């Protein structure tokens, strides 16, 4: 009995936990910032680029060597401690000294690649945020369609029940009742398909915000964004993250080209050595050495040519990215204008007219002043207009999000 009583107490809390809670777009963006996997992957790339900067700025490590020579196979190593062994000990320390500003060029290229990876992170955030907002409005549209489908099913069910009563009274024929039944079945099928679309939208949004286990509880709580009649003005697209990342990679390629050319400046290896000689009289001596490479077989022509080719590629990629940014911005502006016009036309009176016609048709049919075919036609027209209006609002919301993150970037972010 005690366990049953405890279960009954916990039941309301469990039911409350499963109750769908409206999720605002701002709340969805907060969850997206914390749990989106694409953002996490982009952040790891930044960490790797930071490590490359540290490596690029490090000096070459010195080389320490110990050489033993003049070891006689007849007399052996000799007795006594190590310092009395009959062999020469040479201890040498070598340090490579880079010339031609190679270290500075490596650091410059690594810094540019680090900044480019940060811009890649920003661009990933831009694209993922656009996907989040559009998916959010997809869910909002699916909810609206499901609401309309429910209203349609209820209306057809009520009409079918009324039709059965009128059939008994002899006001309509069996054929008319069959038509009502067919439209009711069609509305039921559309409602089931709309429910499936809603669940797919919930799953898509749940992935973006890392809430897959709670996908069925997601509800888009924000209303549609209002119409904005402001004049569209494109922002500075050179500041868009993908364009900026391409420019920084061009800077990194220039540094790599200069680094390849700097290889023609010979590096110098400086060495210090200490020699302990035990073959005759024990003697200690010190030495100094310098070595440089000889450019006999090549002067890094291949490396320089490859770096020049990579720089030319980086320049072309920058120009292509900027051109694509301009094109995507123009397309976003055109899509937004078209979506605003379509939504404004539907909301300015077309939807209200369809609702008035359908309401008048229901009233006239109830009083026997309209035939069934005209009533069904009025219902279908209203249903179609309502769906068009909901789709137009969703298209406008998605187009507005695309405009802000494609063309107006830097102003509204």
C-alpha positions in Angstrom: 0.0 0.0 0.0 2.8 2.4 0.8 4.5 1.7 -2.6 1.2 2.4 -4.3 0.7 5.6 -2.4 4.2 6.7 -3.4 3.6 5.9 -7.0 0.4 7.9 -7.0 2.3 10.9 -5.6 5.0 10.7 -8.2 2.6 10.2 -11.1 1.6 13.9 -11.4 5.3 15.0 -11.4 6.2 12.4 -14.1 3.2 13.5 -16.2 4.3 17.1 -15.8 7.8 16.3 -16.9 6.4 14.8 -20.1 4.2 17.7 -20.8 5.4 19.7 -23.9 6.8 23.1 -22.9 6.9 25.9 -25.4 10.4 26.7 -26.5 11.3 30.2 -27.7 13.7 30.8 -30.4 16.1 32.5 -28.0 16.0 29.5 -25.7 16.7 27.2 -28.7 19.7 29.3 -29.6 21.0 29.0 -26.1 20.8 25.2 -26.2 22.3 25.2 -29.7 25.3 27.2 -28.5 25.9 24.7 -25.7 25.2 21.4 -27.5 25.5 21.7 -31.3 28.1 19.1 -32.5 29.1 21.0 -35.6 30.1 24.0 -33.4 32.1 21.7 -31.1 34.0 20.2 -34.0 34.8 23.7 -35.3 36.1 24.7 -31.9 38.5 21.7 -31.8 39.9 23.0 -35.2 40.7 26.3 -33.5 42.5 24.5 -30.6 44.6 22.7 -33.2 45.5 25.9 -35.0 46.5 27.5 -31.6 48.9 24.6 -31.1 50.4 25.2 -34.6 51.1 28.8 -33.6 53.1 27.6 -30.6 55.0 25.1 -32.7 55.8 27.7 -35.4 57.3 30.1 -32.9 59.6 27.6 -31.2 63.4 27.8 -31.8 65.2 24.6 -33.1 66.4 22.4 -30.3 70.2 22.1 -30.0 71.9 18.7 -30.6 74.1 17.1 -28.0 76.5 14.4 -29.1 79.2 12.2 -27.4 81.8 10.5 -29.5 84.4 8.0 -28.3 87.5 7.4 -30.5 91.0 6.0 -30.4 89.8 2.8 -28.8 92.6 0.2 -29.0 91.6 -3.5 -29.4 95.0 -4.6 -28.0 95.3 -2.6 -24.9 91.6 -2.4 -24.1 89.8 0.4 -22.4 92.2 0.6 -19.5 91.6 0.3 -15.8 90.3 2.8 -13.4 87.5 5.3 -13.5 86.0 6.7 -16.7 88.4 9.7 -16.8 91.4 7.2 -16.9 90.1 5.1 -19.8 92.5 5.0 -22.8 90.2 6.6 -25.3 89.3 10.0 -26.6 86.0 11.6 -25.5 84.5 14.3 -27.6 81.4 16.1 -26.3 79.8 18.4 -28.9 76.8 20.8 -28.8 75.3 22.0 -32.1 72.7 24.8 -32.6 70.9 25.6 -35.8 70.6 29.3 -36.4 67.8 30.1 -38.9 68.3 33.0 -41.3 66.0 34.8 -43.7 63.3 35.5 -41.1 62.1 31.9 -41.4 60.7 31.7 -37.8 58.8 35.0 -38.3 57.3 33.8 -41.5 56.2 30.6 -39.9 54.6 32.5 -37.1 52.9 34.9 -39.6 51.4 32.0 -41.5 50.3 30.1 -38.4 48.7 33.3 -37.0 46.8 33.8 -40.3 45.6 30.1 -40.3 44.6 30.5 -36.6 42.5 33.6 -37.5 41.1 31.7 -40.5 40.0 28.8 -38.3 38.3 31.3 -35.9 36.4 32.7 -38.9 35.6 29.2 -39.9 34.1 28.7 -36.5 32.1 31.9 -36.9 30.9 30.7 -40.4 29.9 27.4 -39.0 28.0 29.2 -36.4 26.4 31.4 -39.0 25.3 28.4 -41.2 24.2 26.3 -38.2 22.2 29.3 -36.8 20.5 29.7 -40.1 19.7 26.0 -40.1 18.4 26.3 -36.5 16.1 29.2 -37.2 14.7 27.7 -40.4 14.2 24.3 -38.6 12.5 26.1 -35.8 10.1 27.8 -38.2 9.6 24.4 -40.0 8.4 23.1 -36.6 6.2 26.2 -36.2 4.6 25.6 -39.6 4.1 21.9 -38.8 2.3 22.9 -35.6 0.1 25.3 -37.6 -0.7 22.7 -40.2 -1.6 20.2 -37.5 -3.9 22.7 -35.9 -5.6 23.4 -39.2 -5.8 19.7 -39.9 -7.5 19.2 -36.5 -10.0 21.9 -37.2 -10.7 20.5 -40.6 -11.2 17.0 -39.2 -13.6 18.4 -36.5 -15.5 20.4 -39.1 -15.9 17.4 -41.4 -16.9 15.2 -38.5 -19.6 17.6 -37.5 -20.7 17.9 -41.1 -20.8 14.1 -41.4 -22.9 13.8 -38.3 -25.3 16.5 -39.5 -25.5 14.8 -42.8 -26.5 11.5 -41.2 -29.3 13.3 -39.4 -30.4 15.0 -42.6 -30.3 11.7 -44.4 -32.8 10.3 -41.9 -35.0 13.4 -42.4 -34.8 12.9 -46.2 -33.1 16.3 -46.8 -30.0 14.8 -48.6 -29.3 11.7 -50.6 -27.1 8.7 -49.8 -24.6 10.0 -52.4 -24.3 13.3 -50.6 -23.6 11.5 -47.4 -20.9 9.4 -49.1 -19.3 12.6 -50.4 -19.2 13.9 -46.8 -17.7 10.6 -45.6 -15.0 10.7 -48.4 -14.0 14.3 -47.4 -13.9 13.3 -43.8 -11.6 10.3 -44.6 -9.4 12.6 -46.7 -9.1 15.1 -43.8 -8.2 12.2 -41.4 -5.4 11.1 -43.8 -4.0 14.6 -44.1 -4.0 15.0 -40.3 -2.0 11.7 -39.9 0.5 12.9 -42.5 0.7 16.3 -40.8 1.5 14.6 -37.5 4.3 12.7 -39.2 5.7 15.9 -40.6 5.5 17.4 -37.1 7.5 14.6 -35.6 10.2 14.9 -38.3 10.5 18.6 -37.6 10.9 17.9 -33.9 13.7 15.3 -34.6 15.5 17.8 -36.8 15.3 20.6 -34.2 16.3 18.2 -31.4 19.5 17.2 -33.2 20.6 20.9 -33.6 20.1 21.6 -29.9 21.3 18.3 -28.6 17.9 17.2 -27.2 17.2 14.0 -29.1 15.7 12.2 -26.1 13.1 15.0 -25.7 12.3 15.5 -29.3 8.6 14.6 -28.9 8.2 17.3 -26.3 9.5 20.2 -28.4 7.1 22.9 -29.2 7.9 26.1 -31.0 6.4 28.8 -28.8 7.3 32.0 -30.7 4.9 33.6 -33.1 5.8 34.5 -36.7 8.1 37.5 -37.1 6.3 40.6 -38.2 6.4 42.0 -41.6 9.3 44.5 -42.0 8.8 47.0 -44.8 12.3 48.5 -44.4 14.4 49.0 -47.5 16.8 46.2 -47.9 20.4 47.3 -47.7 23.3 44.8 -48.1 26.1 44.9 -45.5 29.8 44.7 -46.0 30.2 41.2 -47.3 34.0 41.3 -46.9 33.3 41.0 -43.2 31.3 37.9 -43.5 33.1 35.0 -41.9 33.6 32.8 -44.9 34.9 35.7 -47.0 37.2 36.8 -44.1 38.5 33.2 -43.7 39.3 33.0 -47.4 41.2 36.3 -47.2 43.2 35.1 -44.2 44.1 31.9 -46.0 45.4 34.0 -48.8 47.6 35.8 -46.2 48.8 32.5 -44.9 49.7 31.4 -48.5 51.7 34.5 -49.0 53.6 33.8 -45.8 54.2 30.2 -47.0 55.5 31.5 -50.4 57.9 33.9 -48.6 59.0 31.0 -46.4 59.7 28.9 -49.4 61.8 31.6 -50.9 63.6 32.1 -47.6 65.0 28.6 -47.9 67.5 30.0 -50.4 69.0 31.9 -47.5 71.4 29.4 -45.9 71.0 28.5 -42.3 74.1 28.2 -40.1 74.8 25.4 -37.6 77.2 26.5 -34.9 79.0 23.9 -32.7 81.0 23.9 -29.6 83.0 20.8 -28.5 85.1 19.6 -25.6 87.7 16.8 -26.2 89.4 14.7 -23.5 92.4 12.9 -25.0 94.0 9.9 -23.1 96.2 8.3 -25.7 99.4 9.9 -24.7 99.5 12.6 -22.0 96.0 13.4 -20.8 95.0 16.6 -22.5 91.8 18.6 -22.6 90.9 20.9 -25.5 88.0 22.9 -26.9 86.8 23.5 -30.4 84.4 25.5 -32.4 82.7 24.7 -35.7 80.4 26.2 -38.3 78.5 24.4 -41.0 76.3 25.6 -43.9 74.4 23.6 -46.6 75.7 23.6 -50.1 73.1 24.2 -52.9 74.6 21.8 -55.4 71.7 19.7 -56.6 68.8 22.2 -56.1 67.9 25.6 -54.7 64.4 24.6 -53.6 62.9 25.5 -57.0 60.1 22.9 -56.5 59.1 24.1 -53.1 59.0 27.7 -54.3 56.9 26.8 -57.4 54.4 24.8 -55.2 54.1 27.7 -52.8 53.5 30.1 -55.7 50.8 27.7 -57.1 49.1 27.5 -53.6 49.1 31.3 -53.4 47.4 31.6 -56.8 44.8 29.1 -55.7 44.2 30.9 -52.4 43.6 34.2 -54.3 41.2 32.5 -56.7 39.3 30.9 -53.8 39.0 34.3 -52.1 37.6 35.9 -55.2 35.2 33.0 -55.7 34.1 33.1 -52.1 33.4 36.8 -52.3 31.5 36.4 -55.6 29.4 33.6 -54.1 28.7 35.8 -51.0 27.4 38.6 -53.3 25.3 36.1 -55.2 23.8 34.5 -52.1 23.1 38.0 -50.6 21.2 39.0 -53.7 19.3 35.8 -53.8 18.4 36.2 -50.1 17.2 39.8 -50.7 15.1 38.7 -53.7 13.6 35.8 -51.7 12.7 38.0 -48.8 11.0 40.6 -51.0 9.0 37.9 -52.7 8.0 36.3 -49.4 7.0 39.6 -47.8 4.8 40.4 -50.8 3.1 37.0 -50.8 2.4 37.1 -47.1 1.1 40.7 -47.2 -1.3 39.8 -50.1 -2.7 36.8 -48.2 -3.0 38.6 -44.9 -4.4 41.9 -46.3 -7.8 40.4 -47.0 -7.6 37.2 -49.1 -7.6 35.0 -46.0 -10.4 36.9 -44.4 -12.5 36.7 -47.6 -12.1 32.9 -47.7 -13.2 32.6 -44.1 -16.3 34.8 -44.7 -17.2 32.7 -47.7 -16.8 29.5 -45.9 -18.8 30.7 -42.9 -21.6 32.0 -45.2 -21.6 28.6 -47.1 -22.0 26.7 -43.8 -24.9 28.9 -42.8 -26.6 28.7 -46.2 -26.2 24.9 -46.3 -27.6 24.6 -42.9 -30.7 26.5 -44.0 -31.0 24.6 -47.2 -30.0 27.5 -49.4 -26.8 25.9 -50.8 -26.0 22.5 -52.3 -23.4 20.1 -50.9 -21.0 20.5 -53.8 -20.8 24.3 -53.2 -20.3 23.8 -49.5 -17.5 21.3 -50.0 -15.9 23.6 -52.5 -16.0 26.5 -50.0 -14.4 24.3 -47.3 -11.6 23.2 -49.6 -11.0 26.8 -50.7 -10.7 27.9 -47.1 -8.4 25.0 -46.2 -6.2 25.8 -49.2 -6.0 29.5 -48.4 -5.3 28.8 -44.7 -2.4 26.5 -45.6 -1.1 29.0 -48.1 -1.2 31.7 -45.5 0.7 29.5 -43.0 3.2 28.5 -45.6 3.7 32.2 -46.6 4.4 33.1 -43.0 6.9 30.3 -42.7 8.6 31.2 -46.0 8.8 34.9 -44.8 10.4 33.8 -41.5 12.9 31.6 -43.2 13.7 34.2 -45.8 14.2 36.8 -43.1 16.6 34.6 -41.3 18.5 33.8 -44.5 18.7 37.6 -45.3 20.1 38.4 -41.8 22.7 35.7 -42.0 23.6 36.0 -45.7 23.4 39.6 -46.7 22.9 41.8 -43.6 25.7 40.0 -41.6 27.4 42.2 -39.2 24.4 44.5 -38.7 21.8 42.2 -37.2 23.8 39.4 -35.8 
